[in-house]
């Protein structure tokens, strides 16, 4: 059990609750969060799944999984362009996922005062990290919390927000995004709305605003274009959640009818 405490950084009682729920082992990357509302949520890194821990464990759907129900024609166009360049879109998108992890690690360092050394990052990620460092110097955020799990048992969803910080004179929920043009997309706004809803459900005080912080490949920073205030509402996210559940229900009925 002591190794669980080292990995999860949790209290003895929470680790015991996790064991009582049937979890046999934990690994690096796993996380256990006691919400301000009192709930206990476990994130299993190997499966990228969240669980509500109480009298066993209940599966929670991630905010990002919910948003997969959205039609994203830009992804189809991206795959087509990569094909024209004789590149496998699956491999290229895999690189993008790795890039996101790398740049988020830089943000975690900045949140505790560590300036990223570009030489420590893969060459293809350095422009994004440089852009993030420029954004950080411009915004000078005063970090209240970072990389925190939020969840709702009633809604059956969970997620992990990047940053809660005072920036530009207001308390802001900030979500970091990395893409070649350094642009905020519709789904990013909806993701922020989902996190805002989960902050409230988890017992956190609500921020003044939500922002997408988008950094691009070239390492430049333009606050007006890349620090974008979220405009999606909680109702918008709940509508997408309803569509997600309807799709899941339809898929289940189709399998049963086959």
C-alpha positions in Angstrom: 0.0 0.0 0.0 2.9 2.4 0.6 3.8 2.3 -3.1 0.2 3.4 -3.8 0.6 6.4 -1.6 3.9 7.3 -3.4 2.3 7.0 -6.9 -1.0 8.6 -6.1 0.0 11.1 -3.4 -3.2 10.4 -1.5 -4.4 9.8 2.0 -4.4 6.3 3.6 -8.2 6.3 3.8 -8.5 7.1 0.1 -6.1 4.4 -0.9 -8.0 1.9 1.2 -11.2 3.0 -0.5 -9.6 2.3 -3.8 -8.5 -1.1 -2.7 -12.0 -1.9 -1.3 -13.4 -1.0 -4.7 -11.5 -3.9 -6.3 -8.5 -2.1 -7.7 -5.6 -4.5 -7.5 -2.7 -2.3 -8.5 -1.8 1.2 -9.5 0.9 2.4 -12.0 2.7 5.6 -12.8 0.3 8.0 -14.5 -2.7 6.8 -12.5 -4.4 9.5 -10.3 -6.8 9.6 -7.4 -8.7 12.8 -6.7 -10.8 13.6 -3.6 -13.2 16.3 -4.9 -14.2 19.3 -2.8 -17.8 17.9 -2.8 -16.4 14.7 -1.2 -16.5 12.3 -4.1 -13.5 10.1 -4.9 -12.4 9.6 -8.5 -9.7 7.3 -9.9 -8.0 7.8 -13.3 -6.4 4.7 -14.8 -3.7 5.8 -17.2 -3.3 2.5 -19.0 -7.0 2.5 -20.2 -7.5 6.3 -20.1 -10.6 5.7 -18.0 -12.2 7.4 -15.0 -14.0 5.7 -12.2 -16.2 6.9 -9.3 -15.1 5.1 -6.2 -17.9 4.4 -3.7 -19.2 0.9 -2.8 -17.2 -0.4 -5.8 -16.3 1.5 -8.9 -18.5 3.1 -11.5 -17.2 3.9 -15.0 -17.3 7.6 -15.9 -17.1 8.8 -19.5 -14.5 11.4 -20.2 -15.4 14.9 -21.6 -13.1 14.2 -24.6 -14.9 11.0 -25.3 -18.3 12.7 -25.3 -17.0 15.3 -27.8 -16.1 12.5 -30.3 -19.8 12.4 -31.3 -19.2 15.7 -33.1 -18.7 15.7 -36.8 -15.1 17.0 -37.6 -14.8 17.4 -41.3 -11.4 19.1 -40.8 -10.0 15.7 -39.7 -11.1 14.1 -43.0 -9.4 16.9 -44.9 -6.3 16.5 -42.8 -6.2 12.8 -43.5 -6.6 13.4 -47.3 -3.8 16.0 -47.3 -1.5 13.6 -45.5 -2.3 10.9 -48.0 -1.3 13.2 -50.9 2.1 13.6 -49.1 2.4 9.8 -48.9 2.1 10.0 -45.1 0.0 7.6 -42.9 -2.5 9.8 -41.1 -2.6 7.4 -38.2 1.1 7.8 -37.6 1.0 11.5 -38.0 -2.0 11.9 -35.6 -0.1 9.7 -33.2 2.8 12.2 -33.3 0.3 14.9 -32.5 -0.9 13.1 -29.4 2.7 12.7 -28.3 3.3 16.4 -28.9 0.3 17.3 -26.8 1.7 15.3 -23.9 5.2 16.9 -24.3 3.9 20.4 -24.4 1.5 19.8 -21.4 4.6 18.6 -19.5 6.1 22.0 -20.2 3.0 23.7 -18.9 3.1 21.6 -15.7 6.7 22.8 -15.2 5.8 26.5 -15.8 3.0 26.1 -13.3 5.6 25.5 -10.6 8.1 28.1 -11.9 10.3 25.9 -14.1 11.3 27.5 -17.4 11.4 24.9 -20.1 14.7 24.1 -21.8 14.0 23.6 -25.5 16.9 21.3 -25.9 15.1 18.8 -23.6 12.2 18.5 -26.0 11.9 16.7 -29.4 12.8 19.0 -32.3 9.3 18.8 -33.7 7.8 20.0 -30.4 10.2 23.0 -29.7 8.1 25.5 -31.6 5.0 24.7 -29.6 7.0 24.9 -26.3 8.5 28.2 -27.4 5.0 29.5 -28.1 3.8 28.3 -24.7 6.7 30.0 -23.0 6.0 33.3 -24.8 2.3 33.0 -23.8 3.3 32.4 -20.2 5.6 35.4 -20.2 2.8 37.6 -21.6 0.0 36.4 -19.4 2.0 36.0 -16.2 -0.7 33.6 -14.7 -0.9 33.2 -11.0 -1.7 29.5 -10.7 -4.3 28.3 -8.3 -4.5 24.7 -9.5 -3.3 22.6 -12.4 -4.0 19.1 -13.8 -6.9 18.5 -11.5 -9.6 15.8 -12.0 -13.3 17.0 -11.9 -16.3 14.8 -12.2 -20.1 14.3 -11.8 -21.5 11.0 -10.6 -25.0 12.1 -11.6 -24.0 13.0 -15.2 -21.5 10.0 -15.4 -18.7 12.1 -16.8 -15.2 13.3 -15.7 -12.2 15.1 -17.0 -9.0 16.8 -16.0 -8.5 20.5 -16.6 -5.2 22.0 -17.4 -5.0 25.2 -15.4 -7.0 27.5 -13.1 -5.2 30.7 -12.7 -5.5 34.5 -12.4 -4.7 36.0 -15.8 -5.4 39.4 -17.2 -7.2 40.5 -14.0 -9.7 37.6 -13.8 -9.7 34.0 -12.5 -9.7 31.8 -15.6 -10.1 28.2 -16.5 -7.5 27.6 -19.2 -7.2 24.7 -21.6 -4.0 24.3 -23.6 -4.3 23.2 -27.2 -1.5 22.4 -29.7 -2.1 22.4 -33.5 -0.1 23.7 -36.4 -1.8 27.0 -36.9 -2.3 27.7 -33.1 -6.1 27.9 -33.5 -9.1 27.4 -31.2 -11.8 25.2 -32.7 -15.5 24.7 -31.8 -14.8 21.5 -29.9 -12.3 23.3 -27.7 -15.1 25.7 -26.6 -17.4 22.8 -25.8 -14.6 21.1 -23.8 -14.2 24.2 -21.6 -18.0 24.3 -21.1 -17.9 20.7 -20.0 -15.1 21.4 -17.5 -16.9 24.4 -16.1 -20.0 22.2 -15.5 -17.8 19.6 -13.8 -16.1 22.3 -11.7 -19.5 23.2 -10.3 -20.5 19.6 -9.8 -17.2 18.9 -8.0 -17.7 21.7 -5.5 -15.1 24.2 -7.0 -15.8 27.9 -7.0 -16.5 28.9 -10.6 -14.0 31.0 -12.5 -14.7 34.4 -14.0 -14.1 33.0 -17.5 -12.7 30.2 -19.6 -10.0 30.4 -22.2 -8.4 28.3 -24.9 -4.7 28.8 -25.0 -3.7 27.6 -28.5 0.0 27.4 -29.5 1.3 26.6 -32.9 4.2 25.1 -34.7 6.1 28.3 -35.5 6.6 29.3 -31.8 5.0 32.8 -32.3 2.4 34.2 -29.9 -0.5 36.6 -30.6 -2.6 37.1 -27.5 -5.7 38.3 -29.4 -5.7 35.3 -31.7 -4.4 32.5 -29.5 -5.9 33.3 -26.0 -9.5 32.9 -26.9 -12.4 33.3 -24.5 -14.7 30.4 -24.4 -18.2 31.1 -25.7 -19.9 27.7 -25.4 -22.4 27.3 -22.5 -23.1 24.4 -20.1 -26.4 23.9 -22.0 -24.4 23.5 -25.2 -22.3 20.8 -23.7 -25.3 19.0 -22.2 -26.9 19.0 -25.7 -23.7 17.2 -27.0 -23.8 14.8 -24.1 -27.4 14.0 -25.0 -26.4 13.3 -28.6 -23.5 11.1 -27.3 -25.9 9.0 -25.2 -28.4 8.7 -28.0 -25.7 7.4 -30.3 -24.5 4.9 -27.7 -28.1 3.8 -27.2 -28.6 3.3 -30.9 -25.4 1.4 -31.3 -26.5 -1.0 -28.5 -29.9 -1.6 -30.0 -28.4 -2.2 -33.5 -26.1 -4.9 -32.0 -29.0 -6.5 -30.1 -31.0 -6.6 -33.3 -28.2 -8.0 -35.5 
